[in-house]
Amino acid sequence: MKDLAKSFGYIFKGKRKEAGLYQDEIALRSGIDRSYVGRIERGEVNISLEKVYLLAEVIGCSPKDLLP
């Protein structure tokens, strides 16, 4: 399970950078704390499906693009 979180975080970080967004911008647009965004990217937390959809919307991609 931990490997999935790490894979998701790696993909999310790449998509965020492709979109030209900083963690602070993601946090502001999504209402998720910036430190939590960092924990997502490092694969330290398992996030809900609702958050997957929210983050995908914020960075302008499909939720399926974030899944490992």
C-alpha positions in Angstrom: 0.0 0.0 0.0 2.9 2.4 0.8 4.3 1.8 -2.7 1.0 3.0 -4.2 1.1 6.2 -2.1 4.7 6.9 -3.2 3.9 6.2 -6.9 0.9 8.5 -6.7 3.0 11.2 -5.0 5.7 10.9 -7.7 3.1 11.2 -10.5 1.3 14.1 -8.8 4.5 16.0 -8.3 5.4 15.6 -11.9 2.0 16.7 -13.1 2.0 19.7 -10.7 5.4 20.8 -12.1 4.2 20.3 -15.7 1.3 22.6 -14.8 3.8 25.2 -13.5 2.3 25.2 -10.0 4.0 25.4 -6.6 2.8 23.5 -3.6 1.6 26.8 -2.1 -0.6 27.4 -5.1 -2.1 23.8 -4.9 -2.8 24.4 -1.3 -4.5 27.7 -1.8 -6.6 26.4 -4.8 -7.6 23.1 -3.1 -8.0 24.2 0.5 -5.5 21.5 1.5 -2.7 22.5 3.9 0.7 23.0 2.1 2.5 20.7 4.4 -0.1 18.0 3.6 0.5 18.5 -0.1 4.2 17.9 0.6 3.3 14.7 2.5 1.2 13.6 -0.5 4.1 14.1 -2.9 6.4 12.2 -0.6 4.0 9.3 -0.4 3.6 9.6 3.4 -0.2 9.6 3.4 -3.0 7.7 1.7 -5.5 10.2 0.3 -9.2 9.8 -0.4 -10.7 9.4 -3.8 -12.4 12.8 -3.3 -8.9 14.5 -2.9 -7.6 12.7 -6.0 -10.5 14.3 -8.0 -9.9 17.7 -6.3 -6.2 17.7 -7.0 -6.7 16.7 -10.6 -9.1 19.5 -11.1 -6.7 22.0 -9.6 -3.8 21.0 -11.8 -6.0 20.6 -14.9 -5.8 16.9 -15.6 -7.9 13.8 -15.4 -7.9 11.9 -12.1 -6.8 8.8 -14.0 -3.7 10.6 -15.1 -2.6 10.7 -11.4 -3.1 7.0 -10.7 -0.1 4.6 -10.8 
